[in-house]
């Protein structure tokens, strides 16, 4: 849905021509078509043209990942002038462009500067002029910031381009926790302990993570500060502790004692845990509703694993899934209206969606290996998951309706247990 929207913009340099209003706005909650974008070659000094092309490719890939934009083929361009301030609007309207993106790369005393220009072609108006500065050793971050600026202008919303993803990778022979950008680049090992580490989860502040590990023999629960690299033990009770999810400073997690696995609630400051469930079956894999009032989880209390939901107090238990015979990995959408989960009904795991009342279910994947561990983008538009469709487990991303599936990892070993970070991870 294309609307007019006035957006107050703060410019880091210079002034903007005409009114500081963006006339192109995409309703990201229900887009009815894609916006046609032209992106002229980014200008740069002769020795920096390759760097400028790299940044432009990253910006282009970021915007393409959203599924909201359609790029006009460069072969159709009537004007290839890279100058960011020279625009003949009829050259762009005649080929169907609605938005024109131009940029200029400059070297500064502090590193690299990208001067970004965005034009509303049909209004013949410059709608954004913004400068982004950074180190030439962090070009991808610089490009993601420029992409975010364009996205904010055209949608009025923050993008997920700068957020981070956690996952496990067993390429080293052990299973370690890694972090990377949403486009699959910038992999960074967070654990290097030659043990088995699993169930990574983001703390709400986006600066810390929790995970389970056999570092000390038993699978205990740990917290890692990504800024200081300090690791603390959250819980080391005898038994297995895993599958955690955070809301504020409260952690919901699974604890197996004496052969019985139940859900517990822990305050991160006191580290005192209270029991939420009490059933003869296993209760695992909690996922908070976005307002913190409910928790979705997996229970075998009915005989087979199914998805349930309950109040944060452990009351008002409700079974949500009845179809299939093995339903796991519930993930509550940030918008609160849907719960994604993995279900086995034809011998393999596929991804499904169900509403919080358990009345409507939708299949998202089929006939493509095992598909498991869904994790939502912070805007609720994308789902990250792990799949064996290529043989080994790799990470994939798709729209919330199951369309536009894209592989974002490649390489040896298995990439599993993805956890998409909140907007707060953008500063990492």
C-alpha positions as CSV (number, residue, x, y, z in Angstrom):
1,X,0.0,0.0,0.0
2,X,1.6,3.3,-1.1
3,X,0.8,6.3,1.0
4,X,2.0,9.8,1.6
5,X,3.8,10.3,4.8
6,X,5.6,13.2,6.3
7,X,8.8,12.1,8.0
8,X,10.9,14.4,10.1
9,X,14.5,13.7,9.1
10,X,17.7,14.7,10.9
11,X,20.5,15.3,8.4
12,X,24.1,15.0,9.4
13,X,25.4,17.3,6.8
14,X,24.2,20.0,4.4
15,X,20.5,20.8,3.8
16,X,17.8,19.2,1.8
17,X,16.3,20.6,-1.4
18,X,12.6,21.4,-1.0
19,X,10.4,19.9,1.7
20,X,11.7,17.4,4.1
21,X,8.9,15.0,3.4
22,X,9.0,11.5,1.9
23,X,6.1,10.9,-0.5
24,X,6.7,7.2,-0.9
25,X,5.7,5.0,2.1
26,X,5.4,1.3,2.2
27,X,2.9,-0.2,4.7
28,X,5.1,-3.1,5.8
29,X,2.2,-4.8,7.6
30,X,0.3,-5.3,4.4
31,X,2.3,-4.3,1.3
32,X,0.2,-4.7,-1.9
33,X,3.0,-4.2,-4.4
34,X,6.7,-3.6,-4.6
35,X,8.3,-0.1,-5.1
36,X,10.4,0.3,-8.2
37,X,13.9,1.4,-7.3
38,X,16.8,2.5,-9.5
39,X,20.3,2.7,-8.0
40,X,22.9,4.6,-10.0
41,X,26.6,3.6,-9.7
42,X,28.0,4.9,-6.4
43,X,30.6,7.6,-7.1
44,X,34.1,7.3,-5.7
45,X,37.7,8.3,-6.5
46,X,39.4,6.1,-9.0
47,X,41.2,4.0,-6.4
48,X,38.0,3.4,-4.4
49,X,35.6,2.4,-7.1
50,X,35.8,-1.2,-6.2
51,X,35.0,-0.4,-2.6
52,X,32.1,1.7,-3.7
53,X,30.7,-1.1,-5.8
54,X,31.0,-3.5,-2.9
55,X,29.0,-1.2,-0.6
56,X,26.4,-0.7,-3.3
57,X,26.0,-4.4,-3.8
58,X,25.4,-4.9,0.0
59,X,22.8,-2.1,0.1
60,X,21.1,-3.6,-2.9
61,X,21.1,-7.1,-1.3
62,X,19.8,-5.7,2.0
63,X,16.8,-4.0,0.4
64,X,16.1,-7.0,-1.8
65,X,16.0,-9.3,1.3
66,X,12.9,-7.5,2.5
67,X,10.9,-8.4,-0.5
68,X,9.4,-4.9,-0.7
69,X,11.5,-3.5,-3.5
70,X,11.9,-4.3,-7.2
71,X,15.1,-3.1,-8.9
72,X,15.1,-1.8,-12.4
73,X,17.7,-3.5,-14.6
74,X,20.7,-1.3,-15.2
75,X,20.6,-2.1,-18.9
76,X,17.4,0.1,-19.0
77,X,19.1,3.1,-17.5
78,X,19.2,6.2,-19.8
79,X,21.7,7.9,-17.5
80,X,24.6,6.3,-15.8
81,X,26.0,9.6,-14.3
82,X,27.3,8.7,-10.8
83,X,27.2,12.3,-9.6
84,X,24.9,12.2,-6.6
85,X,23.6,15.8,-7.2
86,X,23.0,15.6,-11.0
87,X,19.5,14.2,-11.6
88,X,17.5,14.4,-14.8
89,X,14.2,13.2,-13.5
90,X,12.6,12.3,-16.8
91,X,15.4,9.8,-17.5
92,X,14.2,7.9,-14.5
93,X,10.4,8.3,-14.7
94,X,10.5,7.1,-18.3
95,X,11.8,3.7,-17.2
96,X,9.4,3.4,-14.3
97,X,11.5,4.2,-11.4
98,X,9.8,5.6,-8.3
99,X,12.8,6.0,-6.1
100,X,16.4,6.8,-7.2
101,X,19.3,6.1,-4.9
102,X,22.7,7.7,-5.4
103,X,25.8,7.9,-3.2
104,X,29.3,9.2,-3.0
105,X,32.2,7.5,-1.2
106,X,34.9,9.6,0.3
107,X,38.0,9.0,2.4
108,X,38.2,11.0,5.6
109,X,40.7,11.3,8.5
110,X,38.4,8.9,10.4
111,X,38.0,6.3,7.6
112,X,35.2,6.1,5.1
113,X,32.2,8.4,4.5
114,X,29.1,7.5,2.5
115,X,27.1,10.5,1.4
116,X,23.7,9.0,0.5
117,X,21.1,10.7,-1.6
118,X,17.5,9.4,-2.2
119,X,15.2,11.0,-4.7
120,X,11.4,10.8,-5.1
121,X,11.5,10.7,-8.9
122,X,7.9,11.5,-9.7
123,X,7.9,14.4,-7.3
124,X,11.3,15.6,-8.7
125,X,12.5,16.0,-5.2
126,X,15.5,15.0,-3.0
127,X,14.0,13.4,0.1
128,X,17.0,12.2,2.0
129,X,20.6,13.3,2.2
130,X,22.5,11.5,4.9
131,X,26.1,10.9,5.8
132,X,27.5,7.6,7.3
133,X,31.0,7.4,8.6
134,X,33.0,4.4,9.6
135,X,36.1,2.4,9.4
136,X,37.2,0.9,6.0
137,X,37.6,-2.4,7.9
138,X,33.9,-2.4,8.7
139,X,32.4,-1.8,5.2
140,X,29.5,-4.2,5.7
141,X,28.3,-2.4,8.8
142,X,28.6,0.9,7.0
143,X,26.6,-0.4,4.1
144,X,23.9,-1.9,6.4
145,X,23.6,1.5,8.1
146,X,23.0,3.1,4.7
147,X,20.5,0.5,3.9
148,X,18.7,1.1,7.2
149,X,18.5,4.8,6.4
150,X,16.8,4.1,3.0
151,X,14.4,1.6,4.6
152,X,13.4,4.0,7.4
153,X,12.7,6.7,4.9
154,X,10.5,4.6,2.7
155,X,8.7,2.6,5.4
156,X,8.8,4.7,8.6
157,X,10.2,1.6,10.4
158,X,13.5,0.4,11.6
159,X,15.1,-2.4,9.5
160,X,16.6,-5.6,10.6
161,X,19.7,-5.1,8.5
162,X,21.9,-4.4,11.6
163,X,20.6,-7.1,13.9
164,X,22.5,-10.3,14.7
165,X,21.8,-14.0,14.6
166,X,22.9,-16.7,17.0
167,X,23.3,-20.3,15.9
168,X,25.2,-23.5,16.7
169,X,27.8,-25.0,14.3
170,X,29.6,-28.3,14.7
171,X,32.2,-27.8,12.0
172,X,35.1,-28.1,14.6
173,X,34.0,-31.5,15.8
174,X,32.3,-29.9,18.8
175,X,29.2,-27.8,18.9
176,X,29.9,-24.1,19.5
177,X,27.8,-21.0,19.6
178,X,28.3,-18.5,16.8
179,X,27.0,-15.0,15.9
180,X,26.6,-13.5,12.4
181,X,24.9,-10.7,10.5
182,X,21.4,-11.4,9.1
183,X,22.9,-11.9,5.6
184,X,25.1,-14.7,6.7
185,X,28.4,-12.7,6.8
186,X,30.6,-11.9,9.7
187,X,30.6,-15.3,11.5
188,X,32.1,-15.0,15.0
189,X,32.6,-17.9,17.5
190,X,31.3,-16.9,20.9
191,X,32.3,-20.2,22.6
192,X,35.6,-22.0,22.1
193,X,35.6,-24.6,24.9
194,X,35.8,-27.9,23.0
195,X,32.6,-29.0,24.6
196,X,29.0,-29.3,23.4
197,X,27.1,-26.0,23.6
198,X,23.5,-25.6,22.6
199,X,20.2,-23.7,23.0
200,X,21.5,-20.2,22.5
201,X,19.0,-17.4,23.4
202,X,19.2,-13.6,23.5
203,X,18.7,-11.7,26.7
204,X,16.2,-8.9,26.1
205,X,18.9,-6.2,26.2
206,X,20.6,-7.6,23.1
207,X,24.0,-7.4,24.8
208,X,24.0,-10.8,26.5
209,X,23.1,-14.3,25.6
210,X,22.3,-17.5,27.5
211,X,23.2,-21.0,26.4
212,X,23.5,-24.5,27.8
213,X,26.8,-26.3,27.8
214,X,28.6,-29.5,29.1
215,X,31.6,-27.4,30.1
216,X,31.5,-28.7,33.6
217,X,30.2,-32.2,32.8
218,X,26.4,-31.6,33.4
219,X,24.5,-29.4,30.9
220,X,24.2,-26.2,32.9
221,X,22.9,-22.8,32.0
222,X,25.3,-19.9,31.3
223,X,25.1,-16.2,30.5
224,X,27.7,-14.5,28.3
225,X,28.2,-10.7,28.1
226,X,29.1,-10.0,24.4
227,X,30.7,-6.6,25.3
228,X,33.1,-7.9,28.0
229,X,33.2,-11.6,27.1
230,X,32.4,-12.4,30.8
231,X,30.7,-15.7,31.4
232,X,28.7,-16.5,34.5
233,X,26.8,-19.6,35.6
234,X,23.1,-18.9,35.9
235,X,22.1,-22.3,37.2
236,X,24.1,-25.5,37.8
237,X,21.6,-27.8,39.4
238,X,22.1,-31.5,39.0
239,X,20.3,-32.4,35.8
240,X,19.7,-30.9,32.3
241,X,18.9,-27.2,32.0
242,X,18.2,-25.8,28.5
243,X,15.7,-24.3,26.0
244,X,15.3,-20.8,27.5
245,X,13.5,-17.6,26.5
246,X,13.7,-14.1,28.0
247,X,11.1,-11.4,28.7
248,X,12.7,-8.4,30.4
249,X,14.9,-9.7,33.3
250,X,12.9,-13.0,33.6
251,X,14.1,-16.2,32.1
252,X,11.8,-19.1,31.3
253,X,13.7,-22.4,30.9
254,X,13.5,-26.2,31.2
255,X,15.0,-28.2,34.0
256,X,15.1,-32.0,34.2
257,X,15.3,-33.4,37.7
258,X,14.8,-37.0,38.7
259,X,13.6,-37.9,35.2
260,X,10.9,-35.2,35.1
261,X,11.4,-32.1,32.9
262,X,9.4,-29.0,33.9
263,X,9.4,-25.3,33.1
264,X,10.8,-22.8,35.6
265,X,10.9,-19.0,35.8
266,X,14.1,-17.2,37.0
267,X,14.8,-13.6,37.8
268,X,18.2,-12.7,36.4
269,X,19.2,-10.6,39.4
270,X,18.2,-12.9,42.2
271,X,18.8,-16.1,40.2
272,X,16.0,-17.7,42.1
273,X,13.8,-20.1,40.1
274,X,10.2,-21.0,40.6
275,X,8.5,-23.9,39.0
276,X,5.7,-23.2,36.5
277,X,4.5,-26.6,35.3
278,X,3.8,-29.9,37.0
279,X,3.0,-32.8,34.7
280,X,4.1,-36.4,34.2
281,X,5.3,-35.6,30.7
282,X,8.1,-33.4,29.5
283,X,7.5,-29.6,29.4
284,X,10.2,-27.8,27.3
285,X,10.9,-25.1,24.7
286,X,9.2,-22.0,26.2
287,X,8.5,-18.9,24.1
288,X,7.1,-15.7,25.5
289,X,4.2,-13.8,24.0
290,X,5.5,-10.2,23.1
291,X,3.6,-8.7,26.0
292,X,4.9,-11.2,28.5
293,X,1.5,-12.4,29.6
294,X,1.6,-15.9,28.1
295,X,4.1,-18.6,27.4
296,X,3.9,-21.1,24.5
297,X,5.7,-24.4,25.1
298,X,5.9,-28.1,24.2
299,X,4.5,-30.8,26.4
300,X,4.0,-34.5,26.1
301,X,1.4,-34.6,28.9
302,X,-1.2,-35.9,26.3
303,X,1.2,-38.7,25.2
304,X,2.8,-37.1,22.2
305,X,4.7,-33.7,22.0
306,X,2.3,-30.9,21.3
307,X,2.3,-27.1,21.6
308,X,0.5,-25.6,24.6
309,X,0.2,-22.1,26.0
310,X,-0.3,-20.9,29.6
311,X,-0.3,-17.7,31.6
312,X,3.0,-16.5,33.0
313,X,1.9,-17.8,36.4
314,X,1.5,-21.4,35.0
315,X,-2.3,-21.2,35.0
316,X,-4.9,-21.3,32.2
317,X,-3.2,-24.1,30.3
318,X,-4.4,-24.6,26.7
319,X,-3.5,-27.1,24.1
320,X,-3.0,-25.5,20.8
321,X,-2.0,-28.3,18.3
322,X,-4.0,-31.5,17.6
323,X,-3.0,-32.3,14.1
324,X,0.2,-34.3,13.5
325,X,1.9,-36.5,16.1
326,X,5.1,-34.5,17.0
327,X,4.9,-30.7,17.3
328,X,7.8,-28.8,18.7
329,X,9.9,-25.5,18.6
330,X,7.1,-22.9,19.2
331,X,8.1,-19.3,18.4
332,X,5.7,-16.5,19.2
333,X,5.6,-13.7,16.6
334,X,6.7,-10.2,17.8
335,X,3.4,-9.0,16.6
336,X,1.6,-11.5,18.9
337,X,-0.8,-12.8,16.4
338,X,0.9,-16.0,15.3
339,X,3.0,-18.9,16.7
340,X,5.4,-20.7,14.3
341,X,6.3,-24.3,15.1
342,X,7.8,-27.5,13.6
343,X,5.5,-30.5,13.2
344,X,6.0,-34.0,11.9
345,X,3.1,-35.5,10.0
346,X,4.7,-37.2,7.0
347,X,7.9,-38.6,8.4
348,X,9.8,-35.3,8.3
349,X,9.6,-32.0,10.2
350,X,7.9,-29.1,8.5
351,X,7.1,-25.6,9.6
352,X,3.6,-24.5,10.4
353,X,1.8,-21.4,11.8
354,X,-1.1,-21.3,14.3
355,X,-2.9,-18.5,15.9
356,X,-2.7,-18.2,19.8
357,X,-6.3,-19.5,20.1
358,X,-5.3,-22.7,18.3
359,X,-8.2,-22.3,15.7
360,X,-6.3,-21.7,12.5
361,X,-3.2,-23.5,11.2
362,X,-1.1,-23.0,8.1
363,X,1.7,-25.1,6.5
364,X,4.8,-23.1,5.6
365,X,7.1,-25.8,4.2
366,X,6.7,-29.2,2.4
367,X,8.8,-31.8,0.6
368,X,12.2,-30.3,1.4
369,X,14.0,-32.2,4.1
370,X,13.5,-31.5,7.8
371,X,12.6,-27.9,8.6
372,X,12.9,-26.9,12.3
373,X,13.7,-24.2,14.9
374,X,11.8,-21.2,13.6
375,X,12.9,-17.8,14.8
376,X,11.2,-14.5,14.0
377,X,12.8,-11.3,12.7
378,X,12.1,-8.4,15.2
379,X,9.6,-6.9,12.9
380,X,7.6,-10.2,12.5
381,X,7.9,-10.2,8.7
382,X,10.6,-13.0,8.3
383,X,11.2,-16.4,9.8
384,X,14.7,-17.9,10.2
385,X,15.0,-21.7,10.4
386,X,17.3,-24.6,9.9
387,X,16.7,-27.2,7.2
388,X,18.3,-30.4,5.9
389,X,17.0,-29.8,2.3
390,X,20.5,-29.6,0.9
391,X,21.8,-32.6,2.9
392,X,23.4,-31.0,6.0
393,X,21.6,-28.5,8.1
394,X,21.8,-25.0,6.8
395,X,20.1,-21.8,7.8
396,X,17.3,-20.3,5.7
397,X,15.1,-17.3,5.8
398,X,11.5,-16.9,4.4
399,X,8.5,-14.6,4.6
400,X,6.0,-15.3,7.3
401,X,3.7,-16.9,4.8
402,X,6.3,-19.4,3.7
403,X,7.3,-17.6,0.4
404,X,10.7,-16.4,-0.8
405,X,12.9,-19.0,0.9
406,X,16.6,-18.0,0.8
407,X,19.6,-19.9,2.1
408,X,21.9,-17.7,4.2
409,X,24.6,-20.1,5.2
410,X,26.9,-22.5,3.4
411,X,29.8,-24.6,4.3
412,X,30.7,-27.9,6.0
413,X,29.0,-29.0,9.2
414,X,25.5,-28.4,10.5
415,X,24.1,-24.9,11.2
416,X,21.3,-25.3,13.8
417,X,19.3,-23.6,16.6
418,X,19.1,-20.1,15.0
419,X,18.0,-17.2,17.3
420,X,17.3,-13.9,15.6
421,X,18.3,-11.0,17.9
422,X,16.2,-8.0,18.9
423,X,16.7,-4.5,17.4
424,X,19.1,-3.9,20.4
425,X,21.7,-6.2,18.8
426,X,22.2,-3.5,16.1
427,X,25.1,-2.0,18.1
428,X,27.1,-5.2,18.3
